[in-house]
Amino acid sequence: MNYYIQGNEDKADKIKAAFEKLGYDTSGHLFNAKSVLYFTLNGEIRATTCNCTPAIIKTHPDYKELELPIKPKFEVEDWIVGNEGVFKITQYEDKHWYDLTAPTGCVVHFVSPDYVESNFHLWSIEDAKDGDVLANDHHILILKELVYDWSSNGTPYSVKAYCGIKPNGNFEIGKDNWCFCGTLHIHPATKEQHDLLFAKMKEAGYQWNVDKKELRKIQPHYGISNFKPFDKVLVRDADDGKWRCNWFSHYSGDGGVYRFVTTKCGYAQCIPFDGNEHLLGTTDMCDEMYINW
């Protein structure tokens, strides 16, 4: 079916703007003519100034004003960013609402297009920050820094990573020369990609410290069986208590709170003194490898 519209100066300006939004070249003189007729023929947009054509066209039983498709600012699969954070558009329904999915997997339903288009912009590599988890079709990584060079024209040429999954599926720790070349198709990692990276990281024996932005080797857990009578230990009764020195006696597995028995009395928390000397007299939390209460 063909759709038609008789041109006039007001409609011509509006149609010109709509065509430009769709990517069409409107520099020709046709868009300045009051009598221009815009129409589609076999799906192709055409224009004519023939004065007799409008009268003939209007007699066509399928005559109708041309309904120009208005392209939304964002499309499904786009990554967008605003003050609320980074989201992926997972649904755009009837031009009335967006569904936005955060990298954590949390979905925000029925968001107004006007609100989204006013408060968000398309995510680009320049929006990425130190410590962000990024991905493309072949890599998943934790960003360290963007890399520019003389030929990049102000656009990052590549990125360096703390660690990541390479195309061969292997987890690798980033080095100074570990680069992720070609930033065009990088995007924030989805929840599935994030989970895969951290699963591979754990398999390799590492964990990521978000606050310090560093990888550290997972230490074997210090089990209760490691404690021996007369071991020097640090003990306390709660997370907000200060660590104090004592001698370990035995572990009371009776289900009570104060199961770590020393030569003086029982305590709720107990860790080896050696390696933890810096905690003495503080309320700081010990390394998680020692937590066994």
N, C-alpha and C positions, 0 to 999 in steps of 0.2 A: 504494500500500500504506500502511496506517495502522500506527503503532507506539504502544504503550501502556506505562504503568508504574503499578503500584499504589503509592500514596503511603504513607510512614510518616515519623516525625519526622526521622530521620537523612537519609533520601533527600530529604525536603522541603527541608531546609536546603541540601543540595548542589544540588538542582535550582533553588532560588531564586537561589543564587549564580551558577549557569550562565546562568539567564535574564537576570539583571542584567548579566552580562558581554556578553550579546548585545543589550543595550539595551532590554529589556522592563521595564515598570513592575510591580514586585512588591509594591506597597504594600497591596494588597487582603488581606482576611482569609483568602482561600483558601490562601495560602502558610503559614499557621500551623496548618492543620488536619491531623491525623494521617491522616484517611481521604481526603484529596484524591486524585483520580485525574487525572493529567496525560496528555494524549493529543494526537494530531494528527488533524485531519479535513480532508481535501482540502488538505493542506499548511499548514493554519492551526493554531497551537497553541491548545488549549482546556484547561479544567479544570472538574471537577465534584465535588460532594460527595454525589452520589446513591449510596446504599449498594448499590442493586441493580445499578448499572452495571458495577462490576468483575466480578461473577460472569458477567454476560452477555458482556462484552468478552472475558473469558478463554476463552470457548468459540469465539471467532473463529479460524479456521484460520491467520490471519496474525498472531496475537498475538505480541508481542515487546516486551521492555523498550525504552523510548524511549532512543535514542542521541542525546543532545543534541550538536549540533555545537559544538566549542570553537573559538572564533575566535582565531587566533594574534595575538600582540602586534604583529607586523609583517606586511605583505603585499607581494607582488610589486609593483614600481615604487616602493615607499617608499624615501626617502633616509634613512639612519641615520648617526649619528655617535657615536664613542667615542674612547678613547685611541689606538686604532690608526688613526684618521682617518675620512674620510667615504666611505660606500659606498652604492651603489644595490642593492636586492635584485632580482636578475634571475631567480631561480628559488626555489621552495619546494616540495620534493619529498616527498610522503607524510608530512609532519609530522616528517621525520627529519633534514633538513639544508637549509641555505640555500646558494645561490650568491650571492656578493657581488662587485660590480664597482666598482672605484675610478674616479674621474674620468679617470685616466690610461688606462683601458681594461683594466687588469690585473684578472683574475678570480680570486677565491679560492673554490675549490670545497669542498663538503661540510663546511660549518661547522655545528657543533651549535646547534640552536635554543636550548637552555638557555644556552649561552655568549653567543650574540647577544643574547638577551632580557635577560640579566643585565648585559651590559657596554656596550650601546648604547641610545640613545634616538632618537626621531624627530628628524630634522634640521629646524630652523626658521630663520627669517631671523635670529633672535638669535644663532645659531651662526656666522653669517658674519663674516669678518674682513677688515680692510683689505687689498686686493690680491687677494681671492678672485675667481674667474671664476664669474659667476652667469648664469642664463638663465630665461626662461619661454617661452611660445609665440610671442612676438613680438620679444623682445630678447635679446641676449647682451652682457654688460658686465663690466668690471673694477670691483669695488666700491671706492668711496672712503670713504663713511660712511653710516650709517643716519640717517634724518631722523625726528624725532618732532615732534608738535605737540599742542596742548591737547586735541584731540578723539581722540587715538589710544589713550587708556587704557593707556599704557605699552607699546604695541606700535608698532614702526616704521611710520610712515605711507608712507614712500617711501625711496628711496636715491639717493645721488649717485654718479656714476661717473667714473673717469678717462677712460674711452672706452667705446665699444660699438657694436653694430650695431643700428640703429633698425628699426622695422617695414618701412620702405621698402627695407631691405637695404643701406643706405649706412653706411659707417664714419664715426663722428663722435667728435671729441675732446670730453671733458666740460668743461663750464664750471660756474661756481658755481650757475647756475640750471638745470643739466642734471639733471633728475630722472627717476627710473624709478618712476612712481606705481603704487601697489597692490602690496603685498609678499606677498599671500596665496599666489600660485602660483609664486613664485620658488623655484628649486632650484639646487644646484651644477650647473655646466655639464658635459655629457658630453664625452668625448674629441672627438667629431665637432663639437660646438658650440665647444669650445675651439680646435680646429684651424681652424675656419671664421673665428673672430674674429681669430686671429693671421695668417691668410692675407689677410684684408681689411686688417688693420693694415699688413702689409708692402706690399700694393698701394698703400696711401695714403702710403707712404714713411716709416713709423714703426716703432720697435721698443720693446719693454717691458723696462725694467730692474727685475727682480724685487727685488733688494736695496734699491735706492733708491726703489722704487715710483714710477717716473716714466716718462713717454713721452719719447722723444727722436727727433729727425729722423735718418733714416739718411743718413750722409754718403757721397758717392761714394767708391768704393774708390781708394786712392792706389796706382796701378799702378807697376811698375818703370820704365815709360817716362817717368814724371814726373821721375825723377832726372836731373840734368844735371851735367856735369863742373864741379867746384869748388863744387857746392852744399854748404852747411853741413848736416851730418848728425850723428845720434846713432847709435852702433854698439855692438854687444856680440856675444858668442859663444853665449850660452845664456840661458834665462829667468831664472836666478838670478844672472846677471852684472849689473854696474853699467853704465849707459849712459855713454859718453864721447864727446867731440866729435871730429869729423874732417872732412876734405874728401872729397867723393865723386869717384871717378875713373871707374869703369865697372862694368858688371854682367857677370860671367863666367858664361855659361850652360853650363858644362861638366859640370854635374851634381854638382859637389863641394859640400861644406858651406859653405865660405867664399867665396860667390859675389859678395858686395858688396865690391868692391875700392875702397879709399880711396887717398889719396896715400902712405899708410904701408904698409898690408897689407890682406888680405881679412878680412871678418867674416861671421858667419852671419845676423845681423839688422841691419837698417838702416832708419831712419826720418828724415824731415826734422827739422831742428833747430827751425825756425820753427813755433811752435804747440805744441812739446813741450819747451820750455825747463825746465818743472817736473820733467821726468824725469831731468835731468842728475844723475849721481852716485847715482841710486836704482836699485833692482831692480824697480820697479813695471812692470806690463805696460802697453804703450801701447794706445791705442784700436784696436779690431779693424779699423778701416778702413785702417790702415797695415800690417797683417800680410800679407806677401806672400812669406814664406819657407817 
